[in-house]
């Protein structure tokens, strides 16, 4: 995931190894009122992950508990990206929390699945004083929500990236 210029040699070596680069994208409206679809498209369509053919797509940060209006604008913006010739063959990645529990996100989640896009599910754990406490936290904060995702969205497993972090 790139956020700025990348050393050309490193970029090429990564591509030659069969790997892909995606570019980080801001999420318009994440910290305020719902943006218009045009505002979102303006930000995303100028992102190097869209404009530069050597990139495989963009990853937007981050989809959490927002309103219907937010998700309507974001969904339509992703649809417009997929209609752009520059985005053909590329993937939209959504950094996200537990969207399966957030009703306003239902259409967004279903649309991304239908377009073959991906979810980067963020799960950050805190250090626990014992192995038993760590196991209980893992079940509560990863295993149970993962089962919730799978039940709410059959077929999601192939489109999900689990982003684990360990905070201590």
N, C-alpha and C positions, 0 to 999 in steps of 0.2 A: 504494500500500500504506500503510495507516494503522496507527500504533502507539499513538496517543493521540487526543484530541479534535482535530477538524479545524474550521477556520474555516468557518462555515456558507455564506458567500458563495462561497468557493473550492470547497467540496463541490458546491454547486448548479451553478456554472459548468461544472465537470467533467462532471456528469451531463447537463446541457443540451447539451454537445458530443458526446454519445453515448458517453462513456467510462464506465468502471466503477471503483468502489472496492472493494478487498478489505481485510480486517483481518488483521494479523499474529497468529499464535497460537503459544503455547508448545507444545513437544512433550514431554508427560510421559514420563519415563523416559529421556530422551536422554542424561543423564549418570549413570545409575545402573541399578539392577535394573529388570526389565520391570514396567511398571505393569499394573494390572488394566484391563480394558475400561471398567469403570464409572468409574475414576479419569480416564481419558482423556475419556470422554464428558462428565463433570462439568466439565472445563476447557473443552473445545471448545463445548459446547452453550450456555455462558454468554457466549461471545465475541460482541462487537457484529456481527461478520461473519455470525453466525447469527441473533442476536436482532433486529437492526434491518433492516427490509425494504429500505432503500435501499442496503444493501451487497450485492455480488454473490457473496460467499463469504469463505473464510478461506484463509490460506497458513500452513502449519506448518513450523517450522524446527528441526532439519533431519534428514533421513533419510539415514543413512550405514550403516556396517557394524555392525548390531545383531543380536541373537539371534532365533531363531524365535519365542520367547515375546513379544518386543517387537513383531514384525511381526504376530503373531496379534492382539494387543490393539489395535494401531493400525488394522489392517484392519477388525476388527469395529466399532471406534468410528466409522470413516468410514461403514460400512454403516448404523449406527444414525443418524448425521447425515442420511444420504440418506432415511431413513424418517421424519424429523421434518417436520411441515408447514412449520415456519419455514425449513427449508433447501430447500424445493422451488424449483427453478429456479436454485439457486446452485451454485457450483463449489468443490471442494476442490483447493487447490494444494499440492504437496509440494516444498519446497526439498530438493534431493537432490544426492548425489554420483553415482558410477557404479554405480547399483543393478543394472544389467544383469549385473554380474559378481558380485553377492552373492546366493547361492542362497536364504538365508532371506527375501529381499525378493520373490521371484518371485510369490507369491500376492498380495502387496500391489500390486505393479506391475500385474499382470493385472486385479485388481479395480478399481483406479483407472481403467484404460483402459476397462473394461466399463461403468463408471458415467459416462464422459465427463469425468472430472476431468483435471487437468493436472500437469505436472512442471516445476519451475523448476530446471534443471540448472546448478549453480554451477561455473564455470570461471574461476579466478583465475590470471592470468599474472604472471610477474615480468619486470622489465626485463632485456633481454639486451644485451651490448656491441656486437653487430653485427646487421645485418638478416638475414644467413644463419642465425645462431644463433636469432633470433626465429622465422624460418620453420620451422626444425627443431623448436623447442619447440611451435609451433602445430600442426604435423602430429602430433607425439607426444602432445600433451595435449588436443587438440580434435578434429582430423580423425579420427584412429584410434579414439578412444573413441566418437565420434559414429557411425562406421560399425558399431562394436560394438553400440550401442543399436539401430540400425536393423535389424541382422541378428537380434538377440535378440528384438526386439519390432516386427514389421512393423506399419505403420500408426501408429507412435508419433509420426512427424514432425508430425502435426497437433495433437498434444497436448503438445508440448515447447516450453518457453521457454528459450532459452539466455541465461544471466545471466553476461555476461562482465565481468571486472574486471581492471584493469591495475594491478599493485602495483609501485611504484618508490620 
